[in-house]
């Protein structure tokens, strides 16, 4: 049995199921991703029923146990794992039909439309609420693993020009992990970017933060994503396009708008804080060019070929 057939069966039997079994049915229909990746006990907790009800629900549909239902959803999830490959073939075929110039224009138009879609009242209202939530936090944790990492990094990097309470959770060397293991509280917030297929580890870290009372601002690609389900504020962005990979452009824009709003409403001397950061970066030699005291940076050391006054032997 495949997932569409099983979904149709659940809908057909829904009204005839006992009350708690209907709760399980509603959970399965609304959360196919969780059915595939979470344990039966964790799903029972989310559905707010005893674990034994999950088994009774499965048997009411003719299965030996709930694991058989999970297997159907797991198989569907695995089949979607090859989505990028099939989309790559579609990209090649599209190029063959319309040519490189038209394909490039199509990609640009798609990006423009996606950014324009963020300008709806609901999305902008969510962004404003999220910025206020982040601005009022004691600590801000930034999380994005695998393909979502650049968005979390950009938010962290730019906000640290004026904010001193930002921690980037980076998988390399476990940077930031120990801090969120020991210190999170209801006074903190997290900026999380997570797109389908969602990182299992990112979900684990986000769940830990949520249980600690941390307020989660989630940038994701679906209102029904597992991250959106536990978010305090979720911002849904489009990310599909003609290419084989999902674009991060709308997510980047949301992260940058959040930082801009935080800076614009900060209760500090924002100009002085950013100028101080820039001065320190120049002083540390992080940037090439003029130093903090307006003296030129050291020129590259002359080599034998470039050193002046070194001509042919005997000259």
Buried (B, 14 or more C-beta within 10 A) or exposed (E): BEBEEBBEEBEEBEEEBEEBBBBBBBBBEEBBBBBBBBEBEEBBEBBEBEBEBBBBBBBBBEBEEBEBBBEBBBEBBEEEEEEEEEBEEEBEEBBEEEEEEEBEEBBEEBBEEBBEEBEEEEBEEBBBBBBBBBBEBEBBBBBBBEBBBBBBBBBBBBBBBBBEBBBBBBBEEEEBBEEBEEEBEEEBBBBBBBBBBBBEEBBEBBBEBBEBEBBBBBBBBBEEBBBBBBBBBBBBBBBEBBBBEBBBBBBBBBBBBBBEBBBEEEEEEBEEBEEEBBEEEBEEEEEEEEBBEEEEEEEEEEEEEEEEEEEEEEE
